[in-house]
Amino acid sequence: MHGLANPARFLRLARWLTPTCLVAGLVLATAALAWGLFVAPAEQLQGETVRIMYLHVPSAWLGMAGWMGIAGASFAELVWRHPLAGIAARACAVPGAVFTAVCLATGSIWGRPAWGTWWVWDGRLTSMLVLLFLYLGWIALSRASEDAGQGQSAAPAIFGLLGAINIPIIHYSVLWWKTQHQPPSITAGQSAIAGDFLWPLMIAMLGFTLIFGGVVLARMRAILADQQAEARLRRKALDAGNFEAPF
Amino acid sequence: MREVVDAWTFVIVAYGLGVGATLGMVAWSWTAMRRAEKRRDASRKR
C-alpha cells in the first residue's frame, strides 16, 4: 500500500488496471442484470419488482464503500502524508455520490409497488439520504479548498473521517430502529436469499465494484495528469519570467 | 379499490436510471482522463 503511494509506480499499475477493471466490470454487470431481468424468477410476494434488487443492492454497497474509501484515504493523508491519498479521496467522491443517488432513486421506485409509498422517513432511508448530503458537502469543501490554493488542506480529510460515523448508522439502522426497510438478508457467511436470486446478485455486486474501481482509477489518473500539466506550465511561466526580467 | 400497477414499468424505469447513470459516469470519467493525459503530454512537448 505504501509502495503505491509513489505516483510513478501507481501510474504504471493504473495504466493497465483501469481498462481491465472497466471492461470486466461492464461485462459482469451486463450479464448479471440480464440474468436478473430475464432468467431469475419473480419473487413470491414482491413479484417482478424484486428484479430492482440487482441494481439497488450493489448501489447501496458502493455508496457506503465510496465513503469508506474517502475515510481510509483521509486517514492515510493525515497520518502518513501520502501524496496520492488526497487524490484517491477526491476520486472516490463522485462515483460514491452517484451510486448513493442511484440507490435512493431505485429504492424509491421499488418502494412504491412494494410498500405503497415512494418515501418514508425511517432510519435506513434517512441515513442514506444523509450520506448523499455528506458527499455533496465533501465535494463542495474539497473544490473550495482547491480553488483557494490549499491543495494540502486538512479540512476535507477531517470531514471524511468524521462522516464515516454515518456508515455504521446506515448498516445498523434496520436493527436499532423499527423501520419499513427489511433487516439485512446477507450477513457474514450467511444468506437468507435463495440461490436463484443470490447468484445474479453476487455477480452484479462484483461487476459494479469493478466498475467503481475502474472509475476511481480513471479519475485519479485525470487528477494526477491535471496536476502535472499545471505544475509544468507554472514552471515554464516562471522560467520565462526570470529570463525576461531586466535584473 | 386496489390500485393496479404494472410491476415491469417500475423495473424498466429503475434499470434505465441506474444503467444510464453508471454508463454516463464511466464515459465521463474515461473521456476526462484521456483529455487530461493529452493536455499533460502536450505540456511536455511545448
Interface residues (C-beta under 8 A of the other chain):
Chain A: T18 L22 L26 A29 L33 L37 G47 E48 T49 R51 I52 L55 H56 S59 V94 P95 V98 A101 V102 A105 T106 I109 W110 R112 P113 F208 I211 G214 V215 A218 R219 R221 A222 I223 A225 D226 Q228 A229 R232 L233 K236
Chain B: V5 A7 W8 F10 V11 V13 A14 Y15 L17 G18 V19 A21 T22 M25 V26 S29 W30 A32 M33 R35 A36 E37 R39 R40 A42 S43 R44 R46
